[in-house]
Amino acid sequence: MILDKEQLRRNLDEVIWNIEEARIAVSEHHIVKLVTVAKYTEMENIATLYELGQRAFGENQVQQLKERMTELEALPLEWHMIGSLQKNKINNLIDLRPSLMHSLESIELATELNKKLEAKGSKMHCLLQINAAKEESKSGVSSEEAFDIYQQIKESCPNITLKGVMTIGAHTEDIKRIQQSFETTHSIYEKLEKEGATICSMGMSSDYKLAIKCGSNLIRVGSALFK
Ligand SMILES: *Cc1c(COP(=O)(O)O)cnc(C)c1O
């Protein structure tokens, strides 16, 4: 559905207001970045959000990312890859030069990505995805292994620059469990901050306020903006 500018403005204002409220509760100095997840929406809405001041957009499929980056090439947008990366799409993603890849979900994927980056003489900024809620359906490394795997990737994959961590909150109505998955991820992030990590990507439409209160500094919001 193509939304009109006023509707998008209201949605964006509401999200920004909620971000403000949540981040101020943490600290005046706590800055939160909003990445708009455009995967469900039309290209036209991305262009309108750009007119409203939004700059960072995320997609979960390499093909769709490519189409949109190409179509909207004239706009100075920042593109994020947030979905699972299939091995046969790695080269395509490298060629797109995304601003940040959120879903580095295993050492195997990191090794493969590093090899292909090397071959192309390219680099990529990535986040290590953590499956903090321990859900079968989700990708990511376990919270127990995350710290060590992060170090291992840093040491063995010189073409990947790790910038921090990403998680998807527990898929449940139980706020306590969602909170726990965010707190677990944030505590790993805090340890990694000492070695230069700067991004803790957590929070989507249903749980971004909670995520910010747990220390997230990058939220990925889709449906709340396109209603
Ligand atoms: C789709 C998606 C989002 C946004 O989801 P909404 O609930 O629509 O805000 C955020 N992160 C990831 C990894 C996604 O796949």
The ligand as a MOL file (V3000), in Angstrom:
LIG
                    3D

  0  0  0     0  0            999 V3000
M  V30 BEGIN CTAB
M  V30 COUNTS 15 15 0 0 0
M  V30 BEGIN ATOM
M  V30 1 C 11.2660 -7.5700 9.5130 0
M  V30 2 C 12.3620 -7.3440 10.4280 0
M  V30 3 C 12.3310 -6.2410 11.3190 0
M  V30 4 C 11.1730 -5.2660 11.4150 0
M  V30 5 O 10.0300 -5.8930 11.8770 0
M  V30 6 P 8.7270 -5.0690 12.3260 0
M  V30 7 O 8.1060 -5.9320 13.3460 0
M  V30 8 O 7.9040 -4.9130 11.0970 0
M  V30 9 O 9.1560 -3.7700 12.8740 0
M  V30 10 C 13.4410 -6.0490 12.1400 0
M  V30 11 N 14.5070 -6.8820 12.1250 0
M  V30 12 C 14.5540 -7.9450 11.2940 0
M  V30 13 C 15.7610 -8.8230 11.3330 0
M  V30 14 C 13.4950 -8.2150 10.4260 0
M  V30 15 O 13.5680 -9.2820 9.6170 0
M  V30 END ATOM
M  V30 BEGIN BOND
M  V30 1 1 1 2
M  V30 2 1 2 3
M  V30 3 2 2 14
M  V30 4 1 3 4
M  V30 5 2 3 10
M  V30 6 1 4 5
M  V30 7 1 5 6
M  V30 8 2 6 7
M  V30 9 1 6 8
M  V30 10 1 6 9
M  V30 11 1 10 11
M  V30 12 2 11 12
M  V30 13 1 12 13
M  V30 14 1 12 14
M  V30 15 1 14 15
M  V30 END BOND
M  V30 END CTAB
M  END
